[in-house]
Amino acid sequence: MVEYNKLIFEISRPGRVGSSLPESDVDAIDLKEKIPQHLIRDVSAELPEVSELQLIRHYTALSNKNHGIDNGFYPLGSCTMKYNPKINEDVAHLQGFTHIHPYQPVESVQGALKLLYELQEDLAEITGMDAVTLQPSAGAQGEWTGLMMVKAYLEHNGEKRTKVLVPDSAHGTNPASATVAGFKTVTIPSNEQGLVDLNELRKHMNSDVAALMLTNPNTLGLFEKEIIEIAKIVHDSGGLLYYDGANANAILGKTTPGQMGFDIVHLNLHKTFTTPHGGGGPGAGPVGVKSKLLPYLPVPRIEKQKDNYVIDYNHPLSIGRVKGYYGNFGILVRAYTYIRTMGPEGLRQVSESAVLHANYLRKKLEPYFDAPYSQICKHEFVLSGSRQKKQGVRTLDMAKRLLDFGYHPPTIYFPLNVEECLMIEPTETESKETLDAFADVMIQIAREVEENPDIVLNAPHTTIIGRLDEVQAARQPILRYTKEVELEKETIKL
């Protein structure tokens, strides 16, 4: 143990330079004449003075402390942390894509527009929808976009419906997006099988309900086998059926939301189509619709006229623009590359492998943890740590212990309707050896809870930083470095 103090933390030294810039060929100007006095610094900016080598080592060391899919198993349930093929990055970095600008004349960017148009067509076929917009920059924005189209559709037809139904196992963004779109949300409870309770759905469906937001398979990893009946109940009451595409990784090439009866779909390209995941963006959440909602799609739209691709704003019923320009282009290029690389058979195999892997792990782990739903799952499954909780060890403790073995923990305490929930999604990209090794560690932890619980309660033991004060971290987060932070008081293991 050593003290991690300011002397060690601060590597800046006066006079060190990490850049080599050419001399300016622009005439110097008198700042006092050109810039208001209150905007001119009295002293130089206090920037770190480090060499290039120090800078590289600093950021490389930071990156080595992070966990990502490129350096370890990442079974984060509901998030589909699958491997992102590097060919996606190669194509997205082609100069013909990186060196264009959204204000260029359309005739000079026909290749980019063709890619966007073909991606729209591919996603429409994959989802069973009639048209797709690529504008939304995240799944949550896709939800909001879809709900704003629901509102526009209803208003154009003279209806003022105010409620959106959301299952209790839904993603948290569902009720949030509905609220932002101006709707009130009503929770529909699950039945004993973890599926939508049809009696509860019928009870709440009336002329005030605009839509039901549904994920299928749902957040428990279970397929809503009564989906056709669910669609009928919603449509018979004049509502629309919204598909949250977070779990589309489980149905590729097997079925489509369109075949299930959905009217609107959003997709998370980072989950299903291997674009970058996390880090605050950029993201992409394309939205597909059936023909009756097509007039309300955002503008501008990428359309094909004979042999040319155009950007069309002439859609008077559109909800308008929801994203600057035409979507996050680089992310869309990555998704296009993945879809074209995989092809129909490859995408079908994605879902087959994802479902196989999830059920393989489920069967290996069920004897050691409580399994609230033991039926065949799709791409993910949930276990409960309630058995371990009775012995004084929480799901959180077991998640911390997993860090000692180099694994990112599964999602915990979500969905909320499973006590001490562990939500595991292995994805299709992992090998059997990886799944077996992860299962062995989970089984070891379950045995440690029974034989030596202290080793779990005090985990992690091998990480750079041990357990944090979670309450303080949530209420008083330190979001940026300042000299006032007394780092010399923090003791860590080196």
N, C-alpha and C positions, 0 to 999 in steps of 0.2 A: 504494500500500500504506500502510495506517495501522495503528497499534496499536489493538487492540480491548481497552481496559482497563476497570478497575472504574468509572472515572469515566463512561465512555460507557455501560457496561452497566447501572449502577444509576441508575434515574431517580427513585427515591423521595426526597422532601424533607420534612422535618418541617413539619407544619401543613397539608399539602395533603389535600383531602378529595374523594372521588369518589362520595359518596352523600348523600342528603338524606332522613333518616328522621323520621317523626313522633315527637312526644314520647310516652313510654310512659304508658299509662293503667293500668298495673299498679303496685300499691303496692310500694315498695322493701322488700327483706327483708334481714335481717342474715345475710350469708353465713356468718359464723362459727358461727351457731346451726344453720343448715340443712345446711351442707356440711362434711365432715371436713377438718381443718386441712391434711392432706397433699395434698389436691386443690385447694387455693386457691393461685393464683399469688402469688409475692412481688413480681414485676414484670409490667408489661403485656406482652402478646404482641408480638413484634417483627414486626408486619405492615407491608407497604409502605404508604407515604402518597403517593398519586398522585391526580391529578384524573381525572374521567371521560373527558376527551378523551385524556389520556395512556394511560389503560387501553385505550380503544378502538383507538388507534393501535398500541399494543403488540401486541394480539392479532390485529389485522388484518395487521400486518407478519409475524407468525409464520405466519398462514394463507397469506400470499402466498409463503412459502418452501416450502410443502408442494405435492406433486403429487397431483392427484386426477383422476378421470374427467371432472369438470366443467371442467377447464382444460387437458386434454391427453390424447393417445393413451396407453393403458395396456395393452399387449399381454402381460400377465403370464400365461404359460401355466399351465393347471390351475386358475387362480383366477377366470376368467370375470369380468373387471372391466368389466362392461357398464354402460351408462348407466341410472341409476335415475330413471324418470319422476317429475316433481314432483307429479303428481296423487296418487301414492302418499302423499306427505307431507301433502298437503291433507286427504285422507280420514282419515289416522291422527291428525290434529290436530283433528278435529271434536270439539266439546265433549261430545257424547253418548258418545264413546269415552274422552276424556282425563279426564272428571270422574266416572268410575265407580270402584268399589272392589270387589275380589274377595270381600269379606265381605258385600256387599249381598245381600238376599234374591233368589233366582233370578227371582221374578216381576217384579222391578224392572230386570233386565238381560236381558230376552228378546232384544233386538236384538243385543247382543254375543254371546250364546250361539248365536243363529241364524247369525251370521257364522262363528263357530268351527265349528259343525256343517256348514255348507255348504262351508267350506274343507276339512274332512276328506273330504267326499264328492267334491269336485273333485280333490283330490290322489289319492284312491283310484282315480278313473277315469283320471287321467293316468298313474298308475304300473301300473294293472292289478292292484291289490291289493284285498282285501276289506274292510279296515278300516285306519284311520290314527289315530295319536296325535300331538297337536301339542305335547306337553310338552317334549321335549328342546330345550335352548337353544343347541345348536351341532351341526354335523355329527358331530364326534367324540363328543359325548354321545349322538347318535343311534346311532352305531356301537355304543357300549357298551350302550345300551338294547336294541338288537336282539340282541346277543350274550347279554345276560342273559336274554332271552326264549328264545333257543336253549337255554341251560343249563336253564331252568325246564321247557321242553318235554321235553328229554331225561330229566331227573330224574323228571318225572311219568310218563314211560314206562319207567322202570326202567333207563335207560342212563347210563353214566358215560364219556362221550367227552371226551378231554382236549386234542385238537389242533385248531387252525384253520389251514387252508392259505391262504397269501397269495402272489400273484404277485410277481416281483421288480420289477415296474414299479408296484406299488401305492403309494398315498399312505402317508406315514409314520405317519399316525394309525391305519391298519389294524392293524399288529402291536401298536401301543401299546394300542389299545382291547381287543384280544383278550387281551393280557397282564393288563390291569387287571380284565378279566372273569374271570380265573382260568384261561385257556387257555394252552397252549404253542403257539408259531407255527412253521410249517414253510414255507420259501420254495420256490415253484414257479418254475423258470426259464422264460424266454421262448424261443421258437424263432427261427430266422433271420428270420422275417417279423414279429417283434415281438409275437407272439400267444402264448397259453398253449400250452405244449408238452404235447399230449395224452398222450404216452407217459410223461412225468414225472408228470402228474396221475394216470394210472392206477397208476403205481408207488407213489404215496403214499396213494392212497385205500384206507382199510380201516376196520374197525369202531371205530378209535380217533379217527377224524376227525369232529368235530362239524359243521364248515361250511367252505365255500370262500368267501372274500371276494373279490369281483370288481367291477371298474369296466368298463362297456361303453358306449361305446368306452373303451379303456383309457387309461392316462396318456400313452401315445405318440400318442394321437389316432386309434388304429386300432380298427376294429370287430371284435370276436371273432366271426368268421364261423362258427365251430364251436360257437356257444353252446348250441344244442339238444343236441349230443353232450356238451358239458361238463356240462349239467344232468343228462343221463341217467347219466353216470358218477358224479356226486355222489349222486344220488337212489338209484341201484341199490345203493350202499354204505351207505344209510341216513343220509347226511348232508344238510345243508340248504345252500341256495345264497343267499348274502347279496349284495345289490346296493349298492355304494357309489354314491350318486347325484350325485357331484361333477361328472360329465360329462353329466348329463341334458339339458343345453342342446342336445345334438346329436341327440336322438331325439324331441323333442316332436312329437306328432301323427303320427309315422312308425311307431313301435312302442312297446311298454311292457315294463318288466322282467317283468311277469306273463306276457306272451306269450313271453318268452325262457326262462321256467322258474324264475324267482327266487321264493324264499319270503318274503324280507324285503327291505325297501328303506328307505334313509334319503335324504332330500333336503336339499340346502343351499339354503335359500331365498334367501340373499344371492347365490348364483351364478346360479341358473336363474330365479328369480322376483323379481329386482331389489329386494331389501331391502338396507339399508345393509351395507357390507362393510368389515371391518377395524376398528381402533381398540379391540379388546378386547371388543366386544359392544355391546348385547345381540344375540344371534343366535337362530336357530331351525333345528332339524334334525328335522323330523317323520319318523316311522317308520311305514311301511305293512307289513302282513302278510297272508298268505293265511289262510284260515279256520281251519286247524289250529293256528295260533299265536294266534288271536284271544283265547282265554281268558287269555293271559299279558300282554296289553297293560297299560300302567300305568294306575293310577287317580289321580284321578277321571276319568271319561269323560263327554264331552258327548254326550247322547243325546236323541232326539226321541220323545216320547210323545204321540200324537195331534197336537194343535196347539201343544203346549208343549215347551220345551227344558229338560232337567234335567241336574243334575250327579250322576252315579251312582258310588258307591263299592262297590257290592255285587258284587264279582267275586273270589271266594275264591282263584282260581289266579293272580291278577295278581302281577307282580313288585313292585307297590307304586308309590309316588310317586317320580318321578325329577326333579321340578322343583317349586319352590314355586308354589302356585296352579295355573294352567291353561296355562302356557307364556308366552312373551314376547308379550303381547297386541298391542302396537303394531307389532311386526314382522309378526305374522300378518295384521293389517289391511292392511299394505302389500302382502303377497303376494296376498291376496284381491283387492285392488283391481287389481293387475296382471293376474291371471288373468281377471277379469271384463271388464277393459278390452280385453284381447287377443282373448278368445274362441277357439274351436277352430281357426279358420282362421289367426288371428294367431299362435297358438303354433306351428302348423305352419310358418308362414313364418319364425319365429324360427330354427328349426333349419335350414331350407333356406338362409337367408342366412348363418348362422354357418358352415355347411359350405362354401358357395360362397366366402366371404371367405378362409377358411383355405387352401383349395386354390389360390385366385388368388395369394395371397402366396407359398405354397410354390413354385409354378411360377416365379414371378419371381425367387426367391432361390436356388433349387437350383443354378444354374450357378456361384454365387460361394461356396458353402459345401458341405461334405460333407453328403450326405443319406443317413443310415443306412437309412431306409425310404422308398422312392420311390413306393409305391402310394398310391392316393387315400386321403386322410385324412378325418376327420370335422371337428370344430370347432376342432382345434388340431393342430400338427405339431411335429416336432423336427428341428433341424439340428445339425451338429457343427462346432465350431471347430478340429478336429484339423488341418486344412490350414493354418490360421493359426498354430497352436501350433508347427508345424515351422519357422515363420519367427520364432519367439520372442515371439509375441503370444498371450495367453490369451483365452479367452472373457470372463473378468472384465474384461480391458482394453477389449474391444470394448463391453461393457455400460457401462463408465464413459464411453466416448467418446459413446455415445448420449445421455447427459445433456446434452452440449453443444448438442444440437439440440432439446432440450425434450421428449424422449420418455422415458417410464419404460421401463427395459430389460425384455426378456422374462425369464422364469424361467431361471436358469442353473444348470448342474451338477445338474439333476434332469430326468428320472429318472436314477438312478445308473448304469443299465446302458448309457448313451450317453456316450462320451468327449467332454469339453468341450461339454456339451449346451447348446443354445439351444432353449427351449421357447416357442413363440409361439402365442397365442390372440387373434385380432383381434376376436372376438365379432360379433354381427349388427348392432350399433348404429352402426358406423362407415361413413363414406362411401367411395366409390371413390377420391376425391381424397386422403383421409387415408391409405388403404392404399398408394397410389402414392407419396406423399411419404415414408412410412416406408420403403418398399422402396428408393427412391432413396438415402436416407441409409445404409441397411444396405449397399448396393452401394458407396457412396462409402467407407465404413469398410473394406470388404474390399479396395478398391483402395489405400487409405492403408496398410494392412498391408504391401502389396507395394512401394509407392513411398516412403512416409515413415512407417515404423513408430513413430518417436519420438512423433509427434503422438498416436498411440493409446496408447502406453505411459505417457505423462504426463497423459492425460486424467483427470478433466474439467478444462477450461480456463475455463469461463464460470460455474460454480456458485459460490455464496457460500463454501463450504468445499471445499477440494480433497480429495485422497486422505487417508483416515485410516489410522492404524496399526490394521489389522483385528485383529491378535492382541491388542493391548492393549485395543481396544474390546470384544472378546469376554470377555477375562479380567478386566479392571478397568473395567467400565462405570461412568460417572458418571450415576446415575439421578435425582438431584435437585440443585438449586442449594444450595450452601452458601458462606459467605464464605471458607472455606478454599480453595476452588477458585481457583487463581491465573490468572484470566482474562487478566491483563495480559501473560502470556507467550504467549498465543495470537495469532498474526498471521493475518488473513484479508483477502481482497480486498473492498473496498467500492466 
